[in-house]
Amino acid sequence: MDGVVTDLITVGLKRGSDELLSSGIINGPFTMNSSTSSAGVYANGNDSKKFKRDRPPCSPSRVLHLRKIPCDVTEAEIISLGLPFGKVTNLLMLKGKSQAFLEMASEEAAVTMVNYYTPITPHLRSQPVYIQYSNHRELKTDNLPNQARAQAALQAVSAVQSGSLALSGGPSNEGTVLPGQSPVLRIIIENLFYPVTLEVLHQIFSKFGTVLKIITFTKNNQFQALLQYADPVNAHYAKMALDGQNIYNACCTLRIDFSKLTSLNVKYNNDKSRDFTRLDLPTGDGQPSLEPPMAAAFGAPGIISSPYAGAAGFAPAIGFPQATGLSVPAVPGALGPLTITSSAVTGRMAIPGASGIPGNSVLLVTNLNPDLITPHGLFILFGVYGDVHRVKIMFNKKENALVQMADANQAQLAMNHLSGQRLYGKVLRATLSKHQAVQLPREGQEDQGLTKDFSNSPLHRFKKPGSKNFQNIFPPSATLHLSNIPPSVTVDDLKNLFIEAGCSVKAFKFFQKDRKMALIQLGSVEEAIQALIELHNHDLGENHHLRVSFSKSTI
């Protein structure tokens, strides 16, 4: 047996528990904080042992180590975890140890995959799987026995990626990229108990390739969408992985089929339609009614009613970040992950807390600027993504704070959007805390006003069920949406307000149809975050308090 492989297996088995965090919440190249719940505890044979000091994980490698895989998992299911992030070049299964090694074509793809699975834990056959970088830079499995199945699965994936062959064993209409197959998917969302926006669809489907255009509409009392990929192969993968999945736990079921259309004609960029290749399109009032040829392409409603069938064992094992808050590796100004984890057996992408599912609603926020941050400032900032109940800045370590959201879904959303953003000159980090609630100080206990209860605050944005605020959640951006502006306030009044707050104003415009609202573009995302903290609820007179949110638009 190849010496390197022998060493790989020996080291892999010996260090299996050291290569992964027992919780599966991994911070990639960032240092873990040992007080961030069980995620900060390294597994070394005793999951309950906690290290007092941070211990950095392995440095990035294109080889990933997967732990606690189900004993009956297939090679194809393991490979499917890596597919949305790039080409999978090798696989080593160690079923006896419930482990596997997955080699990506590039280190960049591996880093993207690990960062993606940082806030969520992917599931295979209803079982959580934990992913970490391996100490090894490549897999050499040429001389290993029992590699035939892995190589066959890799070859099948390669064939589909090239768009030439079917996945063996899959039904011809699901496992094959047919010649001339449309890059346009028709999506019907059943059991629509929770808002699904165009941004949510874009975030979910972007995991499988470049999304060019989306049109959403209601037909036969069903929320539907047309989505066009750059390549039919991407459409094939998306349909294979997502058809029959629930965006949220037990609701918002995706029914996906290929459209007869080969291209979409989008006339407006707004909340109902978007052409991501044409940023110059007007906003209009919404996508007009479908033209007869397009309407005919839909056929009868509810065509797709069967559950996910899969092909060649490729189960829908992709964990997505959150539909009211999705996040890929935190890139400033990019949508954060849909925090959705999926189960191969139930065909479910469940957001903890979205439907009575227990989950942690408390965030540990670190690397704050202790001279400038206040409980009220954190309340306003995190309140963009959910209703903040309590905030506690640590008495002895004021660069750290706990923020308790209304539920786990909102906590995940806030974490996905805000972790990695700059605030008062420092890069904010947010992770799930080990605490289940923020305790108020006992009577007489010294606190210096560092702990605040905001449970009954009138500034909560999401206290009304079905509020439009749920549909206007966007990542931090340099452009802010202003509303509740009284008629007497002018452009110069608002510009000067932001300039006095230390911002550089790059552009400003009132909404044409409603001068109670406006957009203001500042010099940077950091400026916008700080302006939102300082000026949200600012008294403009005439019993009007300014409402400030992040905008999805630019001026």
C-alpha atoms as one frame of an Amber mdcrd trajectory, in Angstrom:
protein
   0.000   0.000   0.000   1.225   3.473  -0.829   3.230   4.827   2.091   1.494
   8.173   1.967  -1.899   6.483   2.052  -0.869   4.316   4.976   0.224   7.443
   6.774  -3.004   9.189   5.774  -5.212   6.455   7.168  -3.147   6.073  10.321
  -3.104   9.773  11.019  -6.692  10.170   9.886  -7.962   7.520  12.298  -5.685
   8.500  15.118  -6.461  12.180  14.884 -10.047  11.830  13.706 -11.556  13.538
  16.692  -8.823  16.164  16.769  -9.495  17.233  13.192 -13.074  18.273  13.892
 -15.101  20.239  16.331 -17.610  17.983  18.003 -20.376  20.481  17.325 -19.637
  20.876  13.647 -19.577  24.658  13.931 -16.223  25.545  12.457 -14.668  28.936
  12.022 -12.371  28.031   9.145  -9.250  30.147   9.261 -10.549  32.238  12.155
  -9.668  31.556  15.761 -12.406  29.863  17.761 -13.546  31.392  20.983 -13.938
  28.807  23.718 -16.949  30.566  25.163 -19.080  30.310  22.058 -21.167  27.372
  23.185 -20.118  23.812  22.530 -18.826  24.989  19.184 -15.739  26.199  20.971
 -15.002  22.774  22.435 -12.688  20.504  20.547 -13.488  16.813  20.506 -10.622
  14.715  21.819 -12.519  11.664  22.921 -14.390  13.618  25.555 -16.841  16.110
  24.091 -17.466  17.714  27.441 -13.847  18.802  27.976 -13.436  22.517  27.510
 -10.142  24.186  26.790  -9.472  27.450  28.562  -7.447  28.788  25.671  -8.365
  29.090  22.030  -6.902  26.445  19.800  -6.741  27.257  16.091  -8.146  24.689
  13.663  -6.100  23.199  10.833  -4.943  25.606   8.170  -6.981  25.601   4.941
  -6.515  22.600   2.690  -8.364  21.336  -0.360  -8.754  18.027   1.531 -11.649
  18.050   3.990 -12.182  15.649   6.853 -15.785  14.539   7.487 -16.692  12.920
  10.792 -19.704  11.052  12.179 -20.986  10.032   8.764 -23.804   7.434   8.842
 -22.622   3.852   8.425 -24.960   3.296   5.461 -24.133   6.533   3.606 -23.181
   6.240  -0.067 -20.179   7.714  -1.833 -22.528   9.826  -3.926 -24.100  11.378
  -0.835 -20.692  12.413   0.487 -19.745  13.872  -2.891 -23.037  15.806  -3.027
 -21.911  17.875  -0.028 -19.095  19.344  -2.092 -20.825  19.717  -5.464 -22.253
  23.234  -5.025 -18.804  24.583  -4.185 -16.743  23.196  -7.058 -15.343  20.045
  -8.593 -14.763  17.059  -6.295 -11.541  15.304  -7.332 -11.151  12.438  -4.852
 -12.833  10.627  -2.001 -11.696   8.269   0.722 -14.382   6.504   2.772 -13.531
   5.088   6.218 -16.952   3.701   7.114 -15.617   1.618   9.985 -14.613   4.846
  11.705 -17.627   6.852  10.442 -15.235   9.173   8.650 -14.400  10.288   5.122
 -11.921  12.520   3.323 -13.167  14.681   0.454 -10.728  16.347  -1.917 -11.829
  19.462  -3.800 -10.207  20.670  -7.026  -8.964  23.837  -5.347  -8.262  25.142
  -1.889 -10.581  28.058  -2.645 -13.507  25.669  -3.170 -12.697  23.898   0.112
 -12.497  27.193   2.007 -15.858  28.255   0.566 -17.386  24.943   1.614 -16.030
  25.094   5.187 -17.052  28.730   5.591 -20.478  27.891   4.247 -20.978  25.091
   6.751 -19.692  27.255   9.625 -23.067  28.531  10.853 -24.922  25.339   9.972
 -24.367  21.619  10.206 -25.053  19.569   7.073 -27.076  16.394   7.533 -26.853
  13.032   5.811 -29.701  10.603   6.452 -30.972  12.815   9.294 -27.590  12.656
  11.002 -25.335  15.710  11.500 -21.977  15.513   9.735 -18.993  17.548  10.907
 -16.495  19.071   8.483 -13.006  20.454   9.074  -9.854  20.982   7.064  -7.571
  17.960   6.961  -3.866  18.164   7.759  -3.259  16.612   4.337  -2.849  18.616
   1.147  -4.016  15.873  -1.229  -5.439  12.354  -1.272  -3.430   9.550  -2.843
  -5.725   6.558  -3.121  -4.430   4.861  -6.270  -3.299   1.711  -4.490  -6.080
   1.501  -1.958  -8.532  -1.424  -2.128 -12.281  -0.826  -2.073 -11.958   2.444
  -3.984 -13.931   1.260  -7.000 -17.261   2.634  -5.750 -15.731   6.005  -4.939
 -14.077   6.274  -8.342 -17.292   5.237 -10.103 -19.235   7.913  -8.240 -16.600
  10.534  -9.088 -16.669   9.543 -12.755 -20.470   9.803 -12.824 -20.302  13.288
 -11.335 -17.639  14.319 -13.830 -19.797  13.088 -16.692 -22.788  15.123 -15.534
 -20.617  18.186 -14.941 -19.463  17.964 -18.529 -23.118  17.726 -19.548 -22.575
  14.539 -21.517 -23.936  11.567 -19.599 -26.640  10.557 -17.169 -26.022   9.545
 -13.596 -26.353   5.789 -13.692 -29.383   4.460 -11.939 -31.399   7.668 -12.151
 -34.695   7.886 -14.013 -34.144   9.309 -17.472 -36.172  12.411 -16.768 -34.358
  13.256 -13.545 -30.855  11.859 -13.757 -29.962  13.060 -17.211 -28.912  16.350
 -18.664 -30.853  15.982 -21.892 -29.628  17.556 -25.136 -31.237  20.951 -25.527
 -32.518  20.917 -21.931 -33.647  24.367 -20.801 -31.577  26.410 -18.347 -34.895
  27.825 -17.073 -36.626  26.236 -14.082 -40.270  26.629 -13.169 -40.677  26.724
  -9.400 -43.952  26.335  -7.519 -43.942  26.926  -3.761 -46.592  24.988  -1.891
 -47.669  25.437   1.740 -46.598  29.078   1.675 -46.892  29.800   5.389 -43.884
  32.133   5.544 -42.789  34.877   3.107 -40.465  33.752   0.305 -38.820  36.650
  -1.507 -36.948  36.876  -4.764 -33.759  37.303  -2.716 -34.428  34.054  -0.863
 -34.811  32.165  -4.146 -31.663  33.739  -5.536 -29.682  32.759  -2.448 -30.882
  29.148  -2.506 -30.459  28.533  -6.207 -27.131  30.382  -6.497 -25.543  27.460
  -4.673 -25.800  25.473  -7.897 -24.546  28.016 -10.407 -24.902  31.525 -11.754
 -28.510  32.735 -11.693 -29.139  35.201 -14.531 -32.816  36.104 -14.180 -35.798
  35.512 -11.885 -39.475  36.348 -12.377 -41.934  35.734  -9.511 -45.717  35.821
  -9.806 -48.925  34.312  -8.460 -50.861  31.911 -10.691 -53.826  29.747  -9.689
 -53.423  31.063  -6.123 -49.871  29.664  -5.978 -46.641  31.601  -5.606 -44.454
  30.642  -8.565 -41.178  31.660 -10.141 -39.188  31.278 -13.328 -35.449  31.130
 -12.784 -32.819  31.125 -15.531 -29.312  29.715 -15.046 -26.295  30.420 -17.202
 -25.988  26.697 -17.963 -28.535  23.825 -18.214 -26.211  21.647 -16.099 -26.705
  24.042 -13.186 -30.472  23.824 -13.629 -30.205  20.026 -13.603 -28.256  19.996
 -10.332 -30.627  22.458  -8.677 -33.697  20.464  -9.653 -32.070  17.216  -8.535
 -31.135  18.574  -5.109 -34.039  20.886  -4.310 -37.198  19.394  -5.798 -39.456
  18.406  -2.901 -37.421  20.254  -0.268 -38.987  22.595   2.275 -37.406  26.039
   2.536 -38.628  26.275   6.124 -39.488  23.451   8.442 -42.690  21.718   7.293
 -43.684  24.498   4.894 -42.777  26.373   1.702 -42.205  23.209  -0.337 -40.302
  23.597  -3.610 -41.805  21.871  -6.653 -39.427  22.237  -9.571 -39.645  21.338
 -13.253 -37.843  22.434 -16.403 -39.583  25.233 -18.266 -40.322  25.060 -21.975
 -38.800  28.514 -22.222 -35.088  28.771 -22.961 -34.695  32.413 -21.966 -36.564
  34.932 -19.821 -37.448  38.485 -20.809 -37.252  40.661 -17.702 -38.426  44.252
 -18.116 -38.037  45.553 -14.572 -35.650  45.078 -11.660 -37.758  45.118  -8.520
 -39.018  42.804  -5.786 -40.944  40.665  -8.300 -38.451  40.312 -11.144 -34.727
  40.732 -11.604 -32.209  40.515 -14.428 -28.849  40.170 -12.705 -27.060  40.920
 -15.973 -28.894  44.249 -16.491 -28.517  46.572 -13.531 -29.743  49.466 -15.698
 -33.354  48.257 -15.931 -36.057  50.503 -14.416 -37.882  49.448 -11.268 -41.388
  49.918 -12.719 -44.351  48.849 -10.656 -43.781  45.138 -11.087 -43.445  42.575
 -13.826 -46.440  42.877 -16.186 -48.759  39.965 -16.815 -47.196  37.024 -18.557
 -47.457  37.130 -22.303 -49.547  34.278 -23.827 -46.532  32.205 -25.070 -44.952
  32.421 -21.630 -48.182  31.617 -19.802 -48.698  28.577 -22.037 -45.293  27.280
 -21.015 -46.530  26.683 -17.491 -49.131  24.070 -18.330 -51.351  22.783 -15.555
 -50.715  23.899 -11.976 -49.047  21.602  -9.516 -47.341  19.379 -12.090 -44.620
  18.322  -9.678 -46.212  16.520  -6.779 -43.934  13.554  -6.124 -41.306  13.766
  -3.377 -37.605  13.987  -4.159 -36.506  10.892  -6.010 -32.852  11.661  -6.478
 -30.453  10.015  -8.873 -27.642   7.571  -8.211 -27.993   8.103  -4.501 -27.394
  11.861  -4.634 -29.514  12.820  -1.656 -30.493  16.420  -0.976 -27.790  16.772
   1.620 -26.857  20.366   1.008 -27.258  22.568   4.087 -28.408  26.035   3.206
 -28.007  29.179   5.186 -31.338  30.989   6.134 -34.211  32.063   4.080 -35.045
  35.141   5.996 -31.340  35.308   6.293 -29.020  33.339   4.042 -25.217  33.674
   4.172 -22.344  32.494   2.200 -18.874  33.171   3.533 -19.323  36.611   4.981
 -18.573  39.034   2.195 -19.468  42.636   3.082 -22.484  43.640   1.048 -23.370
  40.096   0.046 -26.397  38.178   1.194 -25.662  36.144   4.202 -26.431  32.258
   4.494 -30.040  30.820   4.374 -29.729  29.000   7.561 -31.330  25.907   6.324
 -30.003  22.460   7.005 -31.374  19.610   4.967 -31.994  15.979   5.705 -31.525
  13.341   3.055 -34.324  11.223   4.432 -37.016  13.773   5.197 -36.212  16.097
   2.309 -36.372  18.988   4.719 -34.397  22.189   5.016 -35.181  23.236   8.553
 -34.354  26.564  10.094 -33.905  26.109  13.842 -36.617  28.059  15.572 -38.626
  28.760  12.437 -41.492  26.512  13.383 -41.234  25.726  17.052 -37.888  23.958
  16.599 -35.719  24.553  19.670 -32.538  26.492  19.070 -30.301  29.059  20.675
 -31.462  32.658  20.393 -28.448  34.166  22.190 -25.433  35.452  20.257 -21.923
  36.030  21.528 -20.638  39.194  19.845 -16.877  39.754  20.052 -14.197  42.220
  18.911 -16.342  45.261  19.662 -14.901  48.725  20.235 -15.398  49.073  24.020
 -15.070  52.875  23.903 -17.959  53.409  21.494 -20.366  50.478  21.694 -23.415
  50.615  23.982 -26.277  48.205  24.720 -28.611  50.574  22.865 -26.296  50.583
  19.825 -26.308  46.780  19.677 -30.075  46.780  20.168 -30.558  49.077  17.163
 -28.081  47.235  14.909 -29.184  43.670  15.658 -32.788  44.884  15.641 -32.536
  45.205  11.856 -32.666  41.381  11.676 -35.034  40.524  14.509 -36.496  41.720
  17.790 -33.758  42.081  20.411 -34.936  41.208  23.912 -31.808  41.745  25.991
 -28.219  42.954  25.578 -25.358  42.447  28.002 -21.891  43.935  27.550 -19.385
  41.922  29.592 -18.360  43.766  32.752 -14.724  42.613  32.740 -14.304  42.294
  28.963 -16.239  45.095  27.343 -15.256  44.127  23.794 -17.606  41.139  24.188
 -21.396  41.161  24.512 -24.391  38.838  24.575 -27.413  39.672  22.412 -30.650
  37.765  22.982 -33.002  37.692  19.981 -36.690  36.749  19.951 -35.960  33.307
  18.496 -33.202  31.142  17.022 -34.139  32.003  13.461 -33.609  35.710  14.074
 -30.351  35.015  15.905 -29.058  33.020  12.947 -30.148  35.754  10.552 -28.400
  38.499  12.523 -25.257  36.392  12.856 -25.141  35.643   9.142 -25.514  39.277
   8.099 -23.432  41.045  10.735 -20.489  38.765  11.508 -17.476  40.063   9.584
 -18.792  43.625   9.227 -16.697  46.575  10.408 -18.090  48.638  13.274 -16.220
  51.553  14.864 -12.940  50.471  13.293 -13.090  46.807  14.345 -14.369  43.673
  12.574 -17.368  42.399  14.522 -17.664  38.632  15.087 -20.922  36.914  16.045
 -21.446  33.267  16.978 -24.063  31.289  18.869 -23.509  31.478  22.599 -23.530
  28.643  25.098 -26.038  30.678  27.130 -29.740  30.115  26.528 -30.771  33.514
  27.914 -29.247  36.777  29.082 -29.607  37.118  32.834 -30.490  40.515  34.260
 -28.264  41.700  37.142 -29.473  40.950  40.634 -30.677  43.830  42.719 -27.711
  45.703  44.123 -25.269  44.008  41.735 -22.820  46.404  40.083 -23.525  46.578
  36.343 -22.779  50.160  35.192 -25.769  50.023  32.842 -24.143  47.314  30.706
 -27.207  45.022  30.768 -30.456  46.241  29.248 -33.885  44.640  28.817 -35.531
  45.665  25.531 -38.326  43.066  25.628 -41.088  45.674  25.533 -39.366  48.261
  23.375 -41.627  50.140  20.930 -38.742  50.059  18.416 -39.103  46.353  17.600
 -39.460  46.041  13.818 -41.047  42.585  13.662 -43.665  42.509  16.419 -46.562
  42.667  13.938 -47.284  39.315  12.232 -46.958  39.613   8.471 -45.197  42.974
   8.731 -43.679  44.280   5.509 -40.402  44.526   7.402 -40.041  40.751   6.975
 -39.801  41.299   3.222 -37.254  44.100   3.489 -34.373  42.408   5.273 -31.115
  43.044   3.453 -27.418  42.762   4.262 -25.538  45.849   5.388 -24.842  48.183
   2.471 -23.566  51.720   1.926 -27.058  52.784   0.798 -29.675  53.331   3.485
 -33.459  53.421   3.103 -35.040  56.288   5.021 -38.745  56.502   5.823 -41.278
  58.393   7.949 -39.907  61.731   6.717 -42.242  64.713   7.366 -43.085  67.028
   4.431 -41.159  69.985   5.866 -37.784  68.162   5.890 -35.640  68.925   2.827
 -32.816  67.166   1.033 -30.285  69.463   2.685 -31.798  68.836   6.124 -31.259
  65.097   5.765 -27.830  65.410   4.181 -26.681  67.699   6.991 -28.069  65.298
   9.586 -25.848  62.512   8.266 -22.839  64.803   7.778 -23.118  65.932  11.411
 -23.096  62.247  12.365 -19.654  61.974  10.707 -20.765  60.489   7.377 -19.743
  61.418   3.856 -22.856  61.641   1.682 -22.247  60.417  -1.885 -25.807  60.566
  -3.238 -29.382  61.213  -2.143 -32.816  60.951  -3.686 -36.423  61.071  -2.546
 -38.829  58.446  -3.850 -40.802  59.987  -6.706 -44.178  58.649  -5.622 -43.696
  58.981  -1.883 -41.549  61.766  -0.409 -41.877  60.183   2.998 -39.117  57.829
   1.827 -35.635  58.367   0.429 -32.322  56.661  -0.314 -28.997  58.004   0.918
 -25.651  56.597  -0.197 -22.737  56.990   2.205 -18.997  56.564   1.791 -18.796
  52.961   3.025 -20.770  50.103   4.554 -19.142  50.848   7.914 -20.370  54.461
   7.762 -23.870  53.238   6.956 -23.888  50.783   9.883 -22.785  53.513  12.288
 -25.287  56.005  10.850 -28.113  53.484  11.259 -27.168  52.971  14.922 -27.020
  56.704  15.585 -29.926  58.005  13.521 -32.610  55.304  13.541 -35.570  56.769
  15.483 -34.065  60.268  15.314 -36.719  62.918  16.055 -37.356  64.924  12.874
 -40.121  67.021  14.428 -43.847  67.053  13.696 -44.097  63.794  15.684 -42.033
  61.966  13.056 -39.125  59.709  13.998 -36.760  58.708  11.207 -36.762  55.028
  10.252 -33.455  53.739   8.852 -32.842  50.378   7.148 -30.264  48.886   4.793
 -31.299  49.131   1.154 -30.962  46.530  -1.597 -30.755  49.357  -4.152 -28.081
  51.843  -5.099 -28.500  55.393  -6.342
